[in-house]
Amino acid sequence: MRPIGALNTEERKYEFYAPKPSEPTILVSDDRGDTWHLATTGDFLQTE
């Protein structure tokens, strides 16, 4: 038995949103989550 609104039922009790394919992205924060930005190459470079 599937819950009401499951994929293969005729009646859905919720809206289904299928996002279009896109390029994967990563958000990073330098201040413990107060602000965020899209990751760039510099975010992955190792610093000493």
Backbone hydrogen bonds, N-H to C=O, Kabsch-Sander energy under -0.5 kcal/mol:
donor,donor_aa,acceptor,acceptor_aa,energy
5,G,11,E,-0.9
6,A,3,P,-2.1
9,T,6,A,-1.8
12,R,10,E,-0.5
17,Y,15,E,-0.5
18,A,16,F,-0.6
28,V,37,H,-2.6
34,D,31,D,-1.0
37,H,28,V,-2.1
39,A,26,I,-3.1
43,D,40,T,-1.5
44,F,41,T,-1.9
45,L,41,T,-0.5
45,L,42,G,-0.7
